[in-house]
Structures are given as C-alpha cells and as structure tokens.
Amino acid sequence: MSIVNEGFVEFLGRRYYLEMLRPGVLSLVEIKDVIESFRTRAGQLVEVVDLEFLGRSLFMEKLLMIVFREEHIYHETLVHPVMLTHPSPKDVLIIGGGDGGALREVLKHPSVERVDLVELDPDVVDLFRYRIKDVSQGSFESDKLRIIFMDGRKYVQETKEKYDIVIVDVNDPRGQAKRLYTKEFYAEVSRILRDDGIMVTHSEGIYYTPDAVLRIFSAVKANFRIARLARTYVPSFRDEWTFSIGSKVYDPLEADVEREIERRGIKTRFYNALIHKAAFAMGSSMEEIASREKPNEDKNPIEVE
C-alpha cells in the first residue's frame, strides 16, 4: 500500500508529478503546464501535462503512459516485428490502442486493407483523435479503420471475424485489464487468427517486473507453435520493455526485415533491421526460463502494483 499521495504535488515552491514506479521506487518530475485533466465516462483519470524535461506526457490513473517525444520507440517495436514477419498482413485487430500510435504504424504497411480497433473508453479516442493529435497523426481518419467501443475480451469471444495480425495494446495488468494477459485470453485470440496469423502483446519490464514478463510470455507460449520475446529500452518507462509474440507459422527470427522495409516503403524513426535483431537477443535465455514458468491464468492472474 502506498504511503504517499501520487499525482500533483508542491515541493520547494514548484509543481511536480509524483509517481510510484514500484513499491519503494518513486519518480518526481517537474510540471511546466497542465493541458488536460479529466475523468472519462469509463472512470479513468486522464492527465496530459507538459513536463520541464520530458515535454508533453500522458498520465492515466496516475501512471505515466506516454511521453510524446519518444512514444515511437514503443509503438514501432510493438507493431513492426509482427507486421514485417507476416508476408502480407491484410486484416489487423488492435485491442486497446486508443492513442492511435499502434494504428499509425499499422497503416504504414501497404498490404493492410482493414483495421478494427477495439477500445473500451471512447473519451480516450476522442482526446487523441480531435484534441491532441501528436500521436495519432491523422490515422483515425483512415477509411480502412473501424472503431468498436467495447471490452476487448468480450469482442474476441463474440466476433466471427478472422485476422492476420492481432495487437494487444492495453493498460498494464491491473483491475479488469488483468483478463487480457492470461493463457485463456490468448487461446481466444488464437481462435480468431487465420491459420498463419500472428499476435503480439506488450508484457511489462524485465527489471522491475520479471515475474510478470515470464508469466505473460509463458501464457502466450502455451497457445502458439512459435513464441518469441522481444525487448527494447523505453526511457520514460525506466526499463527494458518486453513484447510477447505468438505465431502459428512465421518466425520473427527468420524475417528479412531489411528487405521487407524497403519493399513496403516503410519509414520509421527508430525501428530497423539492426534493432529487430537486437530486440530478440536476450542476455540470458529468458525464453528457456519462461518455459519453466507457470503461465498466467484466469484463476490467478498476475497484477502489477
């Protein structure tokens, strides 16, 4: 239990944002200006602030979610490994992703014909579609996009659609979001993927939450013939962030990323063939360790504090 009040605080005559990264680890960043602060109809506290060093940033439920000047690191690493591994992804499902960052990257692939974005909170989409467009960059106006406002797991359970790629870009495993990180959920995702489909979910940070990483990856591994763990350092997360990939046919380790980037004419700010290779290089064999880890399950889902 936290013994400090997170959020806006005054210290030595200056305004700061206090965030608990993990029990015993606090972050204090100076605020330049508050741009938006409101509670959505779904009950989420959303705060957009300009920070003195980091610049414009988004906090949700008092957790730093996006630093706008570096969000491309996260979104490019989430999206392009799976999109480039698949030879011709046409139909893509994004679960969450209300900021439009994953959508922006998906739409760079010319083979894409349809993107379904399933987001629980309409107010988050409205914020990034109409008022703060730094992340989405107009991607919400694509005629390839269909936005569905409902619970992501419920959609996966009920839909009759089939997809080449499923991208899970939801909040950290807390509260209801815990249901989107389990072995049972990934089995449901596998059902709506085509026979050569691929899925990816972000799966927390290696240093602060290694148990979560291993259990989430193990849950993916339990449902797919090929499972790979990618990682990249995200400065504002203060951690090497992981991405758990499940594939029915294609192996990200065998993808010719340089050729595919050139063939598809994709422009990125961070991701390239060298980053792809490095993303799957683990200092110790995390995948082997994960094979001995109990998968994250509905009956006892992990919750990140």
C-alpha positions as CSV (number, residue, x, y, z in Angstrom):
1,M,0.0,0.0,0.0
2,S,1.3,3.4,-0.9
3,I,2.2,5.8,1.9
4,V,2.4,8.8,-0.4
5,N,-0.2,10.6,-2.4
6,E,0.6,10.2,-6.1
7,G,-0.2,12.9,-8.6
8,F,0.3,16.6,-8.4
9,V,2.5,17.8,-5.5
10,E,4.1,21.0,-4.4
11,F,7.8,20.9,-3.4
12,L,10.1,23.9,-2.7
13,G,7.7,26.2,-4.5
14,R,7.5,24.1,-7.6
15,R,4.9,21.7,-9.0
16,Y,5.8,18.1,-9.7
17,Y,4.1,14.9,-10.6
18,L,4.8,12.1,-8.2
19,E,4.5,8.6,-9.5
20,M,5.2,5.3,-7.8
21,L,7.0,3.1,-10.3
22,R,7.1,0.1,-8.0
23,P,6.9,-0.3,-4.2
24,G,9.8,1.6,-2.8
25,V,10.7,3.3,-6.1
26,L,9.3,6.8,-6.7
27,S,9.6,9.2,-9.7
28,L,9.3,13.0,-9.3
29,V,9.1,15.1,-12.5
30,E,8.6,18.9,-12.7
31,I,5.5,20.2,-14.3
32,K,5.6,23.1,-16.7
33,D,1.8,23.2,-17.5
34,V,-1.3,21.1,-17.2
35,I,-3.0,20.7,-20.6
36,E,-5.9,18.3,-19.8
37,S,-7.2,16.8,-16.6
38,F,-10.4,14.9,-16.5
39,R,-12.1,11.6,-15.6
40,T,-13.6,9.7,-18.6
41,R,-17.0,8.2,-18.8
42,A,-15.4,4.8,-18.2
43,G,-13.9,6.2,-14.9
44,Q,-10.3,6.6,-15.9
45,L,-8.3,9.6,-14.7
46,V,-6.5,11.2,-17.7
47,E,-3.9,13.9,-17.2
48,V,-2.0,15.5,-20.1
49,V,0.9,17.7,-18.9
50,D,3.9,19.5,-20.2
51,L,6.9,18.4,-18.2
52,E,10.1,20.5,-17.9
53,F,12.5,17.9,-19.3
54,L,10.3,15.2,-20.9
55,G,7.9,17.5,-22.6
56,R,4.2,16.7,-23.3
57,S,3.2,13.5,-21.5
58,L,0.1,11.5,-20.6
59,F,-0.7,10.0,-17.2
60,M,-3.6,7.6,-16.8
61,E,-4.7,6.6,-13.3
62,K,-1.5,8.4,-12.1
63,L,0.8,6.2,-14.2
64,L,3.0,7.7,-16.9
65,M,1.8,6.1,-20.1
66,I,3.2,8.2,-22.9
67,V,6.0,10.7,-23.4
68,F,5.1,12.1,-26.8
69,R,8.7,12.7,-28.0
70,E,9.7,9.1,-27.5
71,E,6.4,7.1,-28.0
72,H,7.6,6.0,-31.4
73,I,10.1,3.7,-29.7
74,Y,7.3,1.7,-28.0
75,H,4.8,1.8,-30.9
76,E,7.3,0.9,-33.6
77,T,8.7,-2.1,-31.6
78,L,5.1,-3.3,-30.7
79,V,3.9,-3.2,-34.3
80,H,6.6,-3.8,-36.9
81,P,8.2,-7.1,-35.8
82,V,4.9,-8.9,-36.3
83,M,3.8,-6.9,-39.4
84,L,7.1,-7.5,-41.1
85,T,7.2,-11.2,-40.2
86,H,3.9,-11.8,-41.9
87,P,4.4,-11.7,-45.7
88,S,1.1,-9.8,-46.5
89,P,-1.0,-8.7,-43.5
90,K,-4.4,-7.5,-44.7
91,D,-6.7,-7.7,-41.7
92,V,-5.5,-6.3,-38.4
93,L,-7.1,-6.1,-35.0
94,I,-5.9,-3.7,-32.4
95,I,-7.2,-4.2,-28.8
96,G,-6.8,-1.0,-26.9
97,G,-4.5,1.5,-28.6
98,G,-6.8,4.4,-28.1
99,D,-4.0,6.9,-28.5
100,G,-3.7,5.9,-32.2
101,G,0.1,5.1,-32.1
102,A,-0.2,1.5,-33.0
103,L,-2.8,2.3,-35.6
104,R,-0.4,4.9,-37.2
105,E,2.3,2.3,-37.5
106,V,0.0,-0.5,-38.9
107,L,-1.3,1.8,-41.6
108,K,2.3,2.2,-43.0
109,H,2.0,-1.3,-44.4
110,P,0.6,-1.1,-47.9
111,S,-1.0,-4.6,-47.8
112,V,-3.3,-3.6,-45.0
113,E,-7.0,-3.5,-46.1
114,R,-8.8,-3.3,-42.8
115,V,-8.0,-2.3,-39.2
116,D,-10.5,-3.0,-36.4
117,L,-9.7,-1.0,-33.2
118,V,-11.5,-2.2,-30.1
119,E,-11.2,0.3,-27.3
120,L,-13.1,0.3,-24.1
121,D,-13.1,4.1,-23.4
122,P,-14.5,6.5,-26.1
123,D,-13.1,9.5,-24.3
124,V,-9.5,8.3,-24.8
125,V,-10.1,8.0,-28.6
126,D,-11.8,11.5,-28.6
127,L,-8.8,13.0,-26.8
128,F,-6.3,11.7,-29.3
129,R,-8.5,12.0,-32.4
130,Y,-9.7,15.5,-32.0
131,R,-7.8,17.5,-29.4
132,I,-4.2,16.1,-29.1
133,K,-3.2,14.6,-32.4
134,D,0.6,14.3,-31.8
135,V,0.4,10.5,-31.6
136,S,-2.3,9.6,-34.0
137,Q,-1.2,12.0,-36.7
138,G,-4.5,11.7,-38.6
139,S,-4.6,7.9,-38.5
140,F,-8.1,7.9,-37.1
141,E,-9.4,9.3,-40.4
142,S,-8.3,6.3,-42.4
143,D,-11.1,4.7,-44.5
144,K,-9.5,1.3,-43.6
145,L,-10.4,1.8,-39.9
146,R,-13.4,0.6,-38.0
147,I,-13.6,1.7,-34.3
148,I,-15.6,-0.6,-31.9
149,F,-16.2,0.6,-28.4
150,M,-16.5,-2.4,-26.1
151,D,-14.5,-4.7,-23.8
152,G,-11.6,-6.2,-25.7
153,R,-12.0,-9.7,-24.3
154,K,-15.8,-9.7,-25.0
155,Y,-15.2,-8.7,-28.6
156,V,-12.6,-11.5,-29.1
157,Q,-15.1,-14.1,-27.6
158,E,-18.0,-13.0,-29.7
159,T,-16.6,-11.9,-33.1
160,K,-16.8,-14.1,-36.2
161,E,-14.1,-12.1,-37.9
162,K,-10.7,-13.6,-38.8
163,Y,-7.4,-11.6,-38.7
164,D,-3.9,-11.9,-39.9
165,I,-2.5,-9.9,-37.0
166,V,-3.8,-9.1,-33.5
167,I,-2.0,-6.4,-31.5
168,V,-2.9,-6.1,-27.8
169,D,-2.0,-2.6,-26.6
170,V,-3.9,-2.2,-23.3
171,N,-3.2,-0.9,-19.9
172,D,-0.8,-2.7,-17.5
173,P,-2.3,-5.8,-15.8
174,R,-4.3,-4.1,-13.1
175,G,-8.0,-4.4,-12.4
176,Q,-10.1,-5.5,-15.4
177,A,-7.1,-5.3,-17.7
178,K,-5.7,-8.5,-15.9
179,R,-8.1,-10.5,-18.0
180,L,-6.2,-9.5,-21.2
181,Y,-2.9,-11.2,-20.2
182,T,-3.9,-14.8,-19.5
183,K,-3.5,-18.1,-21.2
184,E,-7.2,-18.4,-21.7
185,F,-7.4,-15.0,-23.4
186,Y,-4.5,-15.8,-25.8
187,A,-6.3,-19.1,-26.7
188,E,-9.3,-16.9,-27.7
189,V,-7.0,-14.7,-29.7
190,S,-5.6,-17.7,-31.4
191,R,-9.1,-18.8,-32.5
192,I,-9.7,-15.5,-34.4
193,L,-6.3,-15.6,-36.1
194,R,-6.1,-17.1,-39.5
195,D,-4.0,-20.3,-40.0
196,D,-0.8,-18.2,-40.5
197,G,-1.7,-15.4,-38.0
198,I,0.5,-13.7,-35.5
199,M,-0.3,-11.9,-32.3
200,V,1.7,-9.5,-30.0
201,T,1.2,-8.0,-26.6
202,H,3.3,-5.8,-24.5
203,S,4.4,-7.7,-21.5
204,E,5.9,-5.4,-18.9
205,G,9.5,-4.6,-18.0
206,I,12.3,-7.0,-17.4
207,Y,13.9,-5.3,-14.4
208,Y,11.0,-4.1,-12.4
209,T,8.5,-6.9,-13.1
210,P,10.4,-10.0,-14.2
211,D,7.7,-12.4,-12.8
212,A,5.0,-10.6,-14.9
213,V,7.2,-10.9,-18.1
214,L,7.8,-14.6,-17.6
215,R,4.2,-15.5,-16.8
216,I,2.7,-13.5,-19.6
217,F,5.2,-14.9,-22.1
218,S,4.6,-18.4,-20.8
219,A,0.8,-17.8,-21.4
220,V,1.5,-16.8,-25.0
221,K,3.9,-19.8,-25.5
222,A,1.2,-22.2,-24.2
223,N,-1.0,-21.3,-27.2
224,F,1.3,-20.9,-30.2
225,R,3.8,-23.1,-32.1
226,I,6.2,-20.3,-32.2
227,A,6.7,-17.8,-29.3
228,R,9.3,-15.1,-29.2
229,L,10.1,-12.4,-26.6
230,A,11.3,-9.1,-27.9
231,R,12.5,-6.1,-25.8
232,T,13.6,-2.5,-26.2
233,Y,14.6,0.2,-23.7
234,V,11.9,2.8,-23.3
235,P,13.5,5.8,-21.4
236,S,10.3,7.1,-19.8
237,F,9.4,3.5,-18.5
238,R,12.9,3.3,-16.9
239,D,13.0,-0.3,-18.1
240,E,13.6,-2.7,-21.0
241,W,10.0,-3.2,-22.1
242,T,9.0,-6.6,-23.5
243,F,6.7,-7.7,-26.2
244,S,5.5,-11.3,-26.3
245,I,4.8,-12.7,-29.8
246,G,2.8,-15.8,-30.7
247,S,2.8,-17.1,-34.3
248,K,1.2,-20.1,-36.0
249,V,3.7,-20.3,-38.9
250,Y,6.2,-17.5,-39.4
251,D,9.2,-17.0,-37.1
252,P,10.2,-13.3,-36.4
253,L,13.8,-14.6,-36.1
254,E,13.7,-15.6,-39.8
255,A,12.1,-12.4,-41.1
256,D,14.2,-10.5,-43.7
257,V,13.4,-7.2,-42.1
258,E,15.7,-5.0,-44.2
259,R,14.2,-6.3,-47.5
260,E,10.6,-6.0,-46.3
261,I,11.1,-2.4,-45.0
262,E,12.5,-1.5,-48.4
263,R,9.9,-3.4,-50.4
264,R,7.0,-1.9,-48.5
265,G,8.4,1.6,-48.4
266,I,8.1,1.9,-44.6
267,K,9.6,5.0,-42.9
268,T,10.4,4.7,-39.2
269,R,12.2,6.8,-36.7
270,F,13.7,4.0,-34.6
271,Y,13.0,0.5,-35.8
272,N,15.2,-1.1,-38.4
273,A,16.8,-4.4,-39.2
274,L,19.5,-4.0,-36.6
275,I,17.0,-3.1,-33.9
276,H,14.9,-6.1,-34.9
277,K,17.9,-8.4,-34.4
278,A,18.9,-6.8,-31.1
279,A,15.3,-6.9,-29.8
280,F,15.3,-10.7,-29.8
281,A,18.8,-11.1,-28.3
282,M,18.5,-11.9,-24.6
283,G,21.4,-11.6,-22.2
284,S,20.3,-14.8,-20.6
285,S,17.8,-17.2,-22.1
286,M,14.6,-15.6,-20.9
287,E,12.6,-17.9,-23.3
288,E,14.1,-21.0,-21.7
289,I,13.4,-19.7,-18.2
290,A,9.9,-18.9,-19.2
291,S,9.3,-22.4,-20.4
292,R,9.6,-23.5,-16.8
293,E,7.4,-20.6,-15.5
294,K,3.7,-21.3,-14.8
295,P,1.5,-19.4,-17.4
296,N,-0.6,-16.5,-16.3
297,E,-4.1,-17.9,-15.9
298,D,-7.7,-16.6,-15.3
299,K,-7.9,-18.3,-12.0
300,N,-4.9,-16.4,-10.6
301,P,-3.9,-13.6,-12.9
302,I,-0.8,-11.6,-12.1
303,E,-1.3,-8.0,-11.0
304,V,1.4,-5.4,-11.4
305,E,1.4,-3.0,-8.4
